[in-house]
Amino acid sequence: MPLNLQLRNDVYRRPLETALDRLGIKPGFTCVDVGAGGGDVSVALAKLAGKNGRVYAVDIDPQSRDLTAEAAATAHAQVLTLTQNAEELTLPEKVDLAFCRFLLLHVHSPITVIKKMKEAIKPDGWIVIQEPVTTAGRINLKPLSMPDAKHQDIGALLPKLILEANLKLIDVWAEAPVGIKDGPVVDYLHYLTEVDPGTEPVILPPLVTAIAQK
């Protein structure tokens, strides 16, 4: 049966569910969610890992740490929050899975973060990275842009960066949610950009998912 993380408001939930379903996360897994934000994915991972597992939710923003801690407490999830710069990632133990999403486009050195994630996993551990190709998104065929992002098309470079980090690339693919008029895709774009596309067709930036191992 396909995995269902119950991330109902997450328009990119399907590629995440696909990746985690392939890994077969079991009770007792240890994970790190790097750049955890509000902690939705951290809590979802913790539910899969069960009461004997642990998830470290890492974010540089103390407010995000507090939001994650609150979400974890509400869900009775085994989540430990850490306030760290992703490029200086340090955990108290090796983990089975290191995950990040919508993180590398904002950091100074994406390759440094990937190498830190590599250091964080066990010898047989997994890395899952999900990043966009922003300018491949469209509103009525016009390209999107995210000028504040340091690497807005980082998703296109993921395979290259993973190999540069001396990781084994297991699989990589891209998915792009599409919508028109009212619906989660248009709502997400409006939230992200504060631009209402009205009735124009929308293709959100393709999200590239890469699965790797040591």
Biotite code that builds the C-alpha atoms (Angstrom):
import biotite.structure as struc

atoms = struc.array([
    struc.Atom([0.000, 0.000, 0.000], chain_id="A", res_id=1, res_name="MET", atom_name="CA", element="C"),
    struc.Atom([1.423, 3.460, -0.900], chain_id="A", res_id=2, res_name="PRO", atom_name="CA", element="C"),
    struc.Atom([2.648, 5.565, 1.975], chain_id="A", res_id=3, res_name="LEU", atom_name="CA", element="C"),
    struc.Atom([0.352, 8.373, 3.166], chain_id="A", res_id=4, res_name="ASN", atom_name="CA", element="C"),
    struc.Atom([2.041, 10.981, 5.348], chain_id="A", res_id=5, res_name="LEU", atom_name="CA", element="C"),
    struc.Atom([-1.237, 12.916, 5.725], chain_id="A", res_id=6, res_name="GLN", atom_name="CA", element="C"),
    struc.Atom([0.441, 16.162, 4.694], chain_id="A", res_id=7, res_name="LEU", atom_name="CA", element="C"),
    struc.Atom([-2.837, 17.413, 3.258], chain_id="A", res_id=8, res_name="ARG", atom_name="CA", element="C"),
    struc.Atom([-1.781, 21.012, 2.646], chain_id="A", res_id=9, res_name="ASN", atom_name="CA", element="C"),
    struc.Atom([1.565, 20.092, 1.099], chain_id="A", res_id=10, res_name="ASP", atom_name="CA", element="C"),
    struc.Atom([1.291, 20.223, -2.693], chain_id="A", res_id=11, res_name="VAL", atom_name="CA", element="C"),
    struc.Atom([4.677, 18.493, -2.984], chain_id="A", res_id=12, res_name="TYR", atom_name="CA", element="C"),
    struc.Atom([3.766, 15.628, -0.656], chain_id="A", res_id=13, res_name="ARG", atom_name="CA", element="C"),
    struc.Atom([3.659, 12.945, -3.353], chain_id="A", res_id=14, res_name="ARG", atom_name="CA", element="C"),
    struc.Atom([7.395, 12.925, -4.218], chain_id="A", res_id=15, res_name="PRO", atom_name="CA", element="C"),
    struc.Atom([8.209, 12.836, -0.504], chain_id="A", res_id=16, res_name="LEU", atom_name="CA", element="C"),
    struc.Atom([5.831, 9.948, 0.106], chain_id="A", res_id=17, res_name="GLU", atom_name="CA", element="C"),
    struc.Atom([7.272, 8.106, -2.910], chain_id="A", res_id=18, res_name="THR", atom_name="CA", element="C"),
    struc.Atom([10.842, 8.488, -1.652], chain_id="A", res_id=19, res_name="ALA", atom_name="CA", element="C"),
    struc.Atom([10.109, 7.428, 1.923], chain_id="A", res_id=20, res_name="LEU", atom_name="CA", element="C"),
    struc.Atom([7.961, 4.523, 0.754], chain_id="A", res_id=21, res_name="ASP", atom_name="CA", element="C"),
    struc.Atom([10.912, 3.224, -1.259], chain_id="A", res_id=22, res_name="ARG", atom_name="CA", element="C"),
    struc.Atom([13.216, 3.441, 1.750], chain_id="A", res_id=23, res_name="LEU", atom_name="CA", element="C"),
    struc.Atom([10.799, 1.501, 3.930], chain_id="A", res_id=24, res_name="GLY", atom_name="CA", element="C"),
    struc.Atom([11.247, 3.481, 7.130], chain_id="A", res_id=25, res_name="ILE", atom_name="CA", element="C"),
    struc.Atom([10.620, 1.166, 10.056], chain_id="A", res_id=26, res_name="LYS", atom_name="CA", element="C"),
    struc.Atom([9.893, 1.677, 13.754], chain_id="A", res_id=27, res_name="PRO", atom_name="CA", element="C"),
    struc.Atom([13.154, 2.472, 15.523], chain_id="A", res_id=28, res_name="GLY", atom_name="CA", element="C"),
    struc.Atom([14.626, 4.537, 12.667], chain_id="A", res_id=29, res_name="PHE", atom_name="CA", element="C"),
    struc.Atom([16.658, 7.619, 13.538], chain_id="A", res_id=30, res_name="THR", atom_name="CA", element="C"),
    struc.Atom([16.380, 10.589, 11.190], chain_id="A", res_id=31, res_name="CYS", atom_name="CA", element="C"),
    struc.Atom([17.426, 14.208, 10.804], chain_id="A", res_id=32, res_name="VAL", atom_name="CA", element="C"),
    struc.Atom([15.289, 16.800, 9.045], chain_id="A", res_id=33, res_name="ASP", atom_name="CA", element="C"),
    struc.Atom([17.713, 19.577, 8.077], chain_id="A", res_id=34, res_name="VAL", atom_name="CA", element="C"),
    struc.Atom([16.016, 22.930, 7.617], chain_id="A", res_id=35, res_name="GLY", atom_name="CA", element="C"),
    struc.Atom([12.910, 21.611, 9.346], chain_id="A", res_id=36, res_name="ALA", atom_name="CA", element="C"),
    struc.Atom([10.885, 24.823, 9.193], chain_id="A", res_id=37, res_name="GLY", atom_name="CA", element="C"),
    struc.Atom([7.566, 24.372, 10.972], chain_id="A", res_id=38, res_name="GLY", atom_name="CA", element="C"),
    struc.Atom([8.243, 20.676, 11.535], chain_id="A", res_id=39, res_name="GLY", atom_name="CA", element="C"),
    struc.Atom([5.482, 19.039, 9.465], chain_id="A", res_id=40, res_name="ASP", atom_name="CA", element="C"),
    struc.Atom([7.891, 16.602, 7.818], chain_id="A", res_id=41, res_name="VAL", atom_name="CA", element="C"),
    struc.Atom([9.760, 16.026, 11.092], chain_id="A", res_id=42, res_name="SER", atom_name="CA", element="C"),
    struc.Atom([6.528, 14.960, 12.770], chain_id="A", res_id=43, res_name="VAL", atom_name="CA", element="C"),
    struc.Atom([5.558, 12.754, 9.820], chain_id="A", res_id=44, res_name="ALA", atom_name="CA", element="C"),
    struc.Atom([8.970, 11.033, 9.987], chain_id="A", res_id=45, res_name="LEU", atom_name="CA", element="C"),
    struc.Atom([8.608, 10.582, 13.745], chain_id="A", res_id=46, res_name="ALA", atom_name="CA", element="C"),
    struc.Atom([5.258, 8.860, 13.291], chain_id="A", res_id=47, res_name="LYS", atom_name="CA", element="C"),
    struc.Atom([6.889, 6.389, 10.907], chain_id="A", res_id=48, res_name="LEU", atom_name="CA", element="C"),
    struc.Atom([9.843, 5.844, 13.270], chain_id="A", res_id=49, res_name="ALA", atom_name="CA", element="C"),
    struc.Atom([7.520, 5.180, 16.208], chain_id="A", res_id=50, res_name="GLY", atom_name="CA", element="C"),
    struc.Atom([8.119, 5.539, 19.920], chain_id="A", res_id=51, res_name="LYS", atom_name="CA", element="C"),
    struc.Atom([11.496, 3.768, 19.710], chain_id="A", res_id=52, res_name="ASN", atom_name="CA", element="C"),
    struc.Atom([12.739, 6.027, 16.913], chain_id="A", res_id=53, res_name="GLY", atom_name="CA", element="C"),
    struc.Atom([13.985, 9.625, 16.975], chain_id="A", res_id=54, res_name="ARG", atom_name="CA", element="C"),
    struc.Atom([13.914, 12.580, 14.632], chain_id="A", res_id=55, res_name="VAL", atom_name="CA", element="C"),
    struc.Atom([16.264, 15.526, 14.985], chain_id="A", res_id=56, res_name="TYR", atom_name="CA", element="C"),
    struc.Atom([14.635, 18.658, 13.585], chain_id="A", res_id=57, res_name="ALA", atom_name="CA", element="C"),
    struc.Atom([17.391, 21.131, 12.718], chain_id="A", res_id=58, res_name="VAL", atom_name="CA", element="C"),
    struc.Atom([16.793, 24.752, 11.762], chain_id="A", res_id=59, res_name="ASP", atom_name="CA", element="C"),
    struc.Atom([18.763, 27.964, 12.097], chain_id="A", res_id=60, res_name="ILE", atom_name="CA", element="C"),
    struc.Atom([15.645, 29.922, 13.111], chain_id="A", res_id=61, res_name="ASP", atom_name="CA", element="C"),
    struc.Atom([14.699, 29.698, 16.820], chain_id="A", res_id=62, res_name="PRO", atom_name="CA", element="C"),
    struc.Atom([11.077, 30.464, 15.945], chain_id="A", res_id=63, res_name="GLN", atom_name="CA", element="C"),
    struc.Atom([10.991, 27.420, 13.643], chain_id="A", res_id=64, res_name="SER", atom_name="CA", element="C"),
    struc.Atom([12.438, 25.352, 16.482], chain_id="A", res_id=65, res_name="ARG", atom_name="CA", element="C"),
    struc.Atom([9.605, 26.428, 18.751], chain_id="A", res_id=66, res_name="ASP", atom_name="CA", element="C"),
    struc.Atom([6.949, 25.707, 16.098], chain_id="A", res_id=67, res_name="LEU", atom_name="CA", element="C"),
    struc.Atom([8.394, 22.241, 15.544], chain_id="A", res_id=68, res_name="THR", atom_name="CA", element="C"),
    struc.Atom([8.504, 21.498, 19.266], chain_id="A", res_id=69, res_name="ALA", atom_name="CA", element="C"),
    struc.Atom([4.854, 22.554, 19.591], chain_id="A", res_id=70, res_name="GLU", atom_name="CA", element="C"),
    struc.Atom([3.788, 20.419, 16.596], chain_id="A", res_id=71, res_name="ALA", atom_name="CA", element="C"),
    struc.Atom([5.689, 17.410, 17.971], chain_id="A", res_id=72, res_name="ALA", atom_name="CA", element="C"),
    struc.Atom([4.143, 17.788, 21.429], chain_id="A", res_id=73, res_name="ALA", atom_name="CA", element="C"),
    struc.Atom([0.651, 17.979, 19.934], chain_id="A", res_id=74, res_name="THR", atom_name="CA", element="C"),
    struc.Atom([1.280, 14.817, 17.898], chain_id="A", res_id=75, res_name="ALA", atom_name="CA", element="C"),
    struc.Atom([3.106, 13.003, 20.750], chain_id="A", res_id=76, res_name="HIS", atom_name="CA", element="C"),
    struc.Atom([6.019, 12.518, 18.328], chain_id="A", res_id=77, res_name="ALA", atom_name="CA", element="C"),
    struc.Atom([9.630, 11.740, 19.241], chain_id="A", res_id=78, res_name="GLN", atom_name="CA", element="C"),
    struc.Atom([11.202, 14.902, 17.811], chain_id="A", res_id=79, res_name="VAL", atom_name="CA", element="C"),
    struc.Atom([14.279, 16.637, 19.245], chain_id="A", res_id=80, res_name="LEU", atom_name="CA", element="C"),
    struc.Atom([14.800, 20.212, 18.040], chain_id="A", res_id=81, res_name="THR", atom_name="CA", element="C"),
    struc.Atom([18.245, 21.713, 17.423], chain_id="A", res_id=82, res_name="LEU", atom_name="CA", element="C"),
    struc.Atom([19.099, 25.282, 16.430], chain_id="A", res_id=83, res_name="THR", atom_name="CA", element="C"),
    struc.Atom([21.998, 24.964, 13.983], chain_id="A", res_id=84, res_name="GLN", atom_name="CA", element="C"),
    struc.Atom([23.305, 26.300, 10.707], chain_id="A", res_id=85, res_name="ASN", atom_name="CA", element="C"),
    struc.Atom([22.949, 23.479, 8.158], chain_id="A", res_id=86, res_name="ALA", atom_name="CA", element="C"),
    struc.Atom([26.538, 24.030, 7.038], chain_id="A", res_id=87, res_name="GLU", atom_name="CA", element="C"),
    struc.Atom([27.671, 23.230, 10.596], chain_id="A", res_id=88, res_name="GLU", atom_name="CA", element="C"),
    struc.Atom([25.383, 20.245, 11.162], chain_id="A", res_id=89, res_name="LEU", atom_name="CA", element="C"),
    struc.Atom([26.418, 18.226, 14.241], chain_id="A", res_id=90, res_name="THR", atom_name="CA", element="C"),
    struc.Atom([24.315, 15.460, 15.791], chain_id="A", res_id=91, res_name="LEU", atom_name="CA", element="C"),
    struc.Atom([24.787, 13.424, 18.974], chain_id="A", res_id=92, res_name="PRO", atom_name="CA", element="C"),
    struc.Atom([24.534, 10.159, 16.998], chain_id="A", res_id=93, res_name="GLU", atom_name="CA", element="C"),
    struc.Atom([24.626, 8.717, 13.499], chain_id="A", res_id=94, res_name="LYS", atom_name="CA", element="C"),
    struc.Atom([21.198, 8.423, 11.872], chain_id="A", res_id=95, res_name="VAL", atom_name="CA", element="C"),
    struc.Atom([19.511, 6.122, 9.379], chain_id="A", res_id=96, res_name="ASP", atom_name="CA", element="C"),
    struc.Atom([18.147, 8.953, 7.228], chain_id="A", res_id=97, res_name="LEU", atom_name="CA", element="C"),
    struc.Atom([19.209, 12.536, 6.547], chain_id="A", res_id=98, res_name="ALA", atom_name="CA", element="C"),
    struc.Atom([16.557, 14.590, 4.782], chain_id="A", res_id=99, res_name="PHE", atom_name="CA", element="C"),
    struc.Atom([16.258, 18.151, 3.499], chain_id="A", res_id=100, res_name="CYS", atom_name="CA", element="C"),
    struc.Atom([13.827, 19.989, 1.255], chain_id="A", res_id=101, res_name="ARG", atom_name="CA", element="C"),
    struc.Atom([13.768, 23.593, -0.024], chain_id="A", res_id=102, res_name="PHE", atom_name="CA", element="C"),
    struc.Atom([16.997, 24.184, 1.903], chain_id="A", res_id=103, res_name="LEU", atom_name="CA", element="C"),
    struc.Atom([19.956, 24.118, -0.484], chain_id="A", res_id=104, res_name="LEU", atom_name="CA", element="C"),
    struc.Atom([18.575, 26.949, -2.618], chain_id="A", res_id=105, res_name="LEU", atom_name="CA", element="C"),
    struc.Atom([19.034, 29.255, 0.402], chain_id="A", res_id=106, res_name="HIS", atom_name="CA", element="C"),
    struc.Atom([22.417, 28.213, 1.854], chain_id="A", res_id=107, res_name="VAL", atom_name="CA", element="C"),
    struc.Atom([25.792, 29.647, 0.948], chain_id="A", res_id=108, res_name="HIS", atom_name="CA", element="C"),
    struc.Atom([27.426, 26.282, 0.114], chain_id="A", res_id=109, res_name="SER", atom_name="CA", element="C"),
    struc.Atom([25.086, 23.439, -0.920], chain_id="A", res_id=110, res_name="PRO", atom_name="CA", element="C"),
    struc.Atom([27.950, 20.952, -1.285], chain_id="A", res_id=111, res_name="ILE", atom_name="CA", element="C"),
    struc.Atom([29.001, 21.636, 2.329], chain_id="A", res_id=112, res_name="THR", atom_name="CA", element="C"),
    struc.Atom([25.502, 20.796, 3.559], chain_id="A", res_id=113, res_name="VAL", atom_name="CA", element="C"),
    struc.Atom([25.416, 17.567, 1.540], chain_id="A", res_id=114, res_name="ILE", atom_name="CA", element="C"),
    struc.Atom([28.785, 16.520, 2.962], chain_id="A", res_id=115, res_name="LYS", atom_name="CA", element="C"),
    struc.Atom([27.548, 17.261, 6.492], chain_id="A", res_id=116, res_name="LYS", atom_name="CA", element="C"),
    struc.Atom([24.476, 15.105, 5.829], chain_id="A", res_id=117, res_name="MET", atom_name="CA", element="C"),
    struc.Atom([26.814, 12.358, 4.612], chain_id="A", res_id=118, res_name="LYS", atom_name="CA", element="C"),
    struc.Atom([28.799, 12.578, 7.861], chain_id="A", res_id=119, res_name="GLU", atom_name="CA", element="C"),
    struc.Atom([25.550, 12.351, 9.846], chain_id="A", res_id=120, res_name="ALA", atom_name="CA", element="C"),
    struc.Atom([24.341, 9.008, 8.475], chain_id="A", res_id=121, res_name="ILE", atom_name="CA", element="C"),
    struc.Atom([25.297, 5.452, 9.372], chain_id="A", res_id=122, res_name="LYS", atom_name="CA", element="C"),
    struc.Atom([27.375, 3.394, 6.887], chain_id="A", res_id=123, res_name="PRO", atom_name="CA", element="C"),
    struc.Atom([24.176, 1.917, 5.431], chain_id="A", res_id=124, res_name="ASP", atom_name="CA", element="C"),
    struc.Atom([22.137, 5.111, 5.896], chain_id="A", res_id=125, res_name="GLY", atom_name="CA", element="C"),
    struc.Atom([20.165, 7.101, 3.347], chain_id="A", res_id=126, res_name="TRP", atom_name="CA", element="C"),
    struc.Atom([20.077, 10.693, 2.152], chain_id="A", res_id=127, res_name="ILE", atom_name="CA", element="C"),
    struc.Atom([16.971, 12.210, 0.555], chain_id="A", res_id=128, res_name="VAL", atom_name="CA", element="C"),
    struc.Atom([17.207, 15.725, -0.889], chain_id="A", res_id=129, res_name="ILE", atom_name="CA", element="C"),
    struc.Atom([14.377, 17.625, -2.564], chain_id="A", res_id=130, res_name="GLN", atom_name="CA", element="C"),
    struc.Atom([15.062, 20.955, -4.279], chain_id="A", res_id=131, res_name="GLU", atom_name="CA", element="C"),
    struc.Atom([13.274, 22.986, -6.985], chain_id="A", res_id=132, res_name="PRO", atom_name="CA", element="C"),
    struc.Atom([14.127, 24.168, -10.456], chain_id="A", res_id=133, res_name="VAL", atom_name="CA", element="C"),
    struc.Atom([12.431, 27.483, -9.884], chain_id="A", res_id=134, res_name="THR", atom_name="CA", element="C"),
    struc.Atom([12.674, 29.024, -13.351], chain_id="A", res_id=135, res_name="THR", atom_name="CA", element="C"),
    struc.Atom([11.059, 25.935, -14.899], chain_id="A", res_id=136, res_name="ALA", atom_name="CA", element="C"),
    struc.Atom([7.808, 26.889, -13.144], chain_id="A", res_id=137, res_name="GLY", atom_name="CA", element="C"),
    struc.Atom([5.275, 28.814, -15.204], chain_id="A", res_id=138, res_name="ARG", atom_name="CA", element="C"),
    struc.Atom([2.324, 31.182, -14.884], chain_id="A", res_id=139, res_name="ILE", atom_name="CA", element="C"),
    struc.Atom([0.598, 31.263, -18.273], chain_id="A", res_id=140, res_name="ASN", atom_name="CA", element="C"),
    struc.Atom([3.896, 30.073, -19.851], chain_id="A", res_id=141, res_name="LEU", atom_name="CA", element="C"),
    struc.Atom([5.929, 32.877, -18.226], chain_id="A", res_id=142, res_name="LYS", atom_name="CA", element="C"),
    struc.Atom([8.888, 31.657, -16.113], chain_id="A", res_id=143, res_name="PRO", atom_name="CA", element="C"),
    struc.Atom([8.847, 32.028, -12.354], chain_id="A", res_id=144, res_name="LEU", atom_name="CA", element="C"),
    struc.Atom([11.782, 33.443, -10.431], chain_id="A", res_id=145, res_name="SER", atom_name="CA", element="C"),
    struc.Atom([12.929, 33.621, -6.838], chain_id="A", res_id=146, res_name="MET", atom_name="CA", element="C"),
    struc.Atom([15.511, 36.430, -6.829], chain_id="A", res_id=147, res_name="PRO", atom_name="CA", element="C"),
    struc.Atom([16.115, 36.195, -3.072], chain_id="A", res_id=148, res_name="ASP", atom_name="CA", element="C"),
    struc.Atom([17.271, 32.564, -3.361], chain_id="A", res_id=149, res_name="ALA", atom_name="CA", element="C"),
    struc.Atom([21.013, 32.024, -3.677], chain_id="A", res_id=150, res_name="LYS", atom_name="CA", element="C"),
    struc.Atom([20.598, 29.000, -5.987], chain_id="A", res_id=151, res_name="HIS", atom_name="CA", element="C"),
    struc.Atom([17.060, 29.104, -7.375], chain_id="A", res_id=152, res_name="GLN", atom_name="CA", element="C"),
    struc.Atom([17.641, 26.249, -9.856], chain_id="A", res_id=153, res_name="ASP", atom_name="CA", element="C"),
    struc.Atom([19.664, 24.035, -7.490], chain_id="A", res_id=154, res_name="ILE", atom_name="CA", element="C"),
    struc.Atom([17.417, 21.052, -8.213], chain_id="A", res_id=155, res_name="GLY", atom_name="CA", element="C"),
    struc.Atom([18.981, 20.708, -11.654], chain_id="A", res_id=156, res_name="ALA", atom_name="CA", element="C"),
    struc.Atom([22.423, 20.353, -10.042], chain_id="A", res_id=157, res_name="LEU", atom_name="CA", element="C"),
    struc.Atom([21.538, 17.724, -7.426], chain_id="A", res_id=158, res_name="LEU", atom_name="CA", element="C"),
    struc.Atom([22.948, 14.673, -9.282], chain_id="A", res_id=159, res_name="PRO", atom_name="CA", element="C"),
    struc.Atom([26.236, 16.481, -9.892], chain_id="A", res_id=160, res_name="LYS", atom_name="CA", element="C"),
    struc.Atom([26.530, 17.675, -6.285], chain_id="A", res_id=161, res_name="LEU", atom_name="CA", element="C"),
    struc.Atom([25.764, 14.241, -4.869], chain_id="A", res_id=162, res_name="ILE", atom_name="CA", element="C"),
    struc.Atom([28.499, 12.659, -6.971], chain_id="A", res_id=163, res_name="LEU", atom_name="CA", element="C"),
    struc.Atom([30.906, 15.464, -5.969], chain_id="A", res_id=164, res_name="GLU", atom_name="CA", element="C"),
    struc.Atom([30.211, 14.534, -2.335], chain_id="A", res_id=165, res_name="ALA", atom_name="CA", element="C"),
    struc.Atom([31.335, 10.952, -3.115], chain_id="A", res_id=166, res_name="ASN", atom_name="CA", element="C"),
    struc.Atom([27.848, 9.576, -2.548], chain_id="A", res_id=167, res_name="LEU", atom_name="CA", element="C"),
    struc.Atom([26.172, 6.827, -4.552], chain_id="A", res_id=168, res_name="LYS", atom_name="CA", element="C"),
    struc.Atom([23.217, 8.232, -6.477], chain_id="A", res_id=169, res_name="LEU", atom_name="CA", element="C"),
    struc.Atom([20.437, 5.654, -6.165], chain_id="A", res_id=170, res_name="ILE", atom_name="CA", element="C"),
    struc.Atom([17.686, 7.510, -8.025], chain_id="A", res_id=171, res_name="ASP", atom_name="CA", element="C"),
    struc.Atom([16.600, 10.994, -9.063], chain_id="A", res_id=172, res_name="VAL", atom_name="CA", element="C"),
    struc.Atom([13.389, 12.340, -10.588], chain_id="A", res_id=173, res_name="TRP", atom_name="CA", element="C"),
    struc.Atom([11.307, 15.530, -10.891], chain_id="A", res_id=174, res_name="ALA", atom_name="CA", element="C"),
    struc.Atom([7.617, 16.268, -10.343], chain_id="A", res_id=175, res_name="GLU", atom_name="CA", element="C"),
    struc.Atom([5.685, 19.497, -10.904], chain_id="A", res_id=176, res_name="ALA", atom_name="CA", element="C"),
    struc.Atom([2.142, 20.071, -9.577], chain_id="A", res_id=177, res_name="PRO", atom_name="CA", element="C"),
    struc.Atom([-0.172, 21.804, -12.067], chain_id="A", res_id=178, res_name="VAL", atom_name="CA", element="C"),
    struc.Atom([-3.359, 23.786, -11.440], chain_id="A", res_id=179, res_name="GLY", atom_name="CA", element="C"),
    struc.Atom([-5.776, 26.441, -12.668], chain_id="A", res_id=180, res_name="ILE", atom_name="CA", element="C"),
    struc.Atom([-8.205, 28.753, -10.859], chain_id="A", res_id=181, res_name="LYS", atom_name="CA", element="C"),
    struc.Atom([-9.092, 27.758, -7.290], chain_id="A", res_id=182, res_name="ASP", atom_name="CA", element="C"),
    struc.Atom([-7.174, 24.914, -5.672], chain_id="A", res_id=183, res_name="GLY", atom_name="CA", element="C"),
    struc.Atom([-4.102, 23.990, -3.620], chain_id="A", res_id=184, res_name="PRO", atom_name="CA", element="C"),
    struc.Atom([-1.584, 24.668, -6.420], chain_id="A", res_id=185, res_name="VAL", atom_name="CA", element="C"),
    struc.Atom([-2.826, 28.215, -7.027], chain_id="A", res_id=186, res_name="VAL", atom_name="CA", element="C"),
    struc.Atom([-3.188, 28.830, -3.277], chain_id="A", res_id=187, res_name="ASP", atom_name="CA", element="C"),
    struc.Atom([0.397, 27.675, -2.689], chain_id="A", res_id=188, res_name="TYR", atom_name="CA", element="C"),
    struc.Atom([1.744, 29.960, -5.420], chain_id="A", res_id=189, res_name="LEU", atom_name="CA", element="C"),
    struc.Atom([-0.202, 32.892, -3.994], chain_id="A", res_id=190, res_name="HIS", atom_name="CA", element="C"),
    struc.Atom([1.180, 32.152, -0.515], chain_id="A", res_id=191, res_name="TYR", atom_name="CA", element="C"),
    struc.Atom([4.743, 31.761, -1.788], chain_id="A", res_id=192, res_name="LEU", atom_name="CA", element="C"),
    struc.Atom([4.916, 34.775, -4.112], chain_id="A", res_id=193, res_name="THR", atom_name="CA", element="C"),
    struc.Atom([1.995, 36.989, -2.987], chain_id="A", res_id=194, res_name="GLU", atom_name="CA", element="C"),
    struc.Atom([0.973, 37.006, -6.650], chain_id="A", res_id=195, res_name="VAL", atom_name="CA", element="C"),
    struc.Atom([-2.555, 35.879, -7.512], chain_id="A", res_id=196, res_name="ASP", atom_name="CA", element="C"),
    struc.Atom([-2.459, 34.143, -10.923], chain_id="A", res_id=197, res_name="PRO", atom_name="CA", element="C"),
    struc.Atom([-6.203, 34.520, -11.315], chain_id="A", res_id=198, res_name="GLY", atom_name="CA", element="C"),
    struc.Atom([-7.446, 32.073, -13.952], chain_id="A", res_id=199, res_name="THR", atom_name="CA", element="C"),
    struc.Atom([-4.065, 31.590, -15.646], chain_id="A", res_id=200, res_name="GLU", atom_name="CA", element="C"),
    struc.Atom([-2.672, 28.041, -15.786], chain_id="A", res_id=201, res_name="PRO", atom_name="CA", element="C"),
    struc.Atom([0.074, 27.387, -13.235], chain_id="A", res_id=202, res_name="VAL", atom_name="CA", element="C"),
    struc.Atom([2.943, 24.918, -13.256], chain_id="A", res_id=203, res_name="ILE", atom_name="CA", element="C"),
    struc.Atom([4.794, 25.018, -9.951], chain_id="A", res_id=204, res_name="LEU", atom_name="CA", element="C"),
    struc.Atom([8.577, 24.655, -10.041], chain_id="A", res_id=205, res_name="PRO", atom_name="CA", element="C"),
    struc.Atom([9.533, 20.995, -10.577], chain_id="A", res_id=206, res_name="PRO", atom_name="CA", element="C"),
    struc.Atom([10.786, 19.451, -7.353], chain_id="A", res_id=207, res_name="LEU", atom_name="CA", element="C"),
    struc.Atom([13.805, 17.228, -7.956], chain_id="A", res_id=208, res_name="VAL", atom_name="CA", element="C"),
    struc.Atom([14.088, 14.300, -5.545], chain_id="A", res_id=209, res_name="THR", atom_name="CA", element="C"),
    struc.Atom([17.450, 12.590, -5.148], chain_id="A", res_id=210, res_name="ALA", atom_name="CA", element="C"),
    struc.Atom([18.072, 9.428, -3.117], chain_id="A", res_id=211, res_name="ILE", atom_name="CA", element="C"),
    struc.Atom([21.665, 8.621, -2.204], chain_id="A", res_id=212, res_name="ALA", atom_name="CA", element="C"),
    struc.Atom([23.841, 6.434, 0.016], chain_id="A", res_id=213, res_name="GLN", atom_name="CA", element="C"),
    struc.Atom([27.460, 6.329, 1.090], chain_id="A", res_id=214, res_name="LYS", atom_name="CA", element="C"),
])
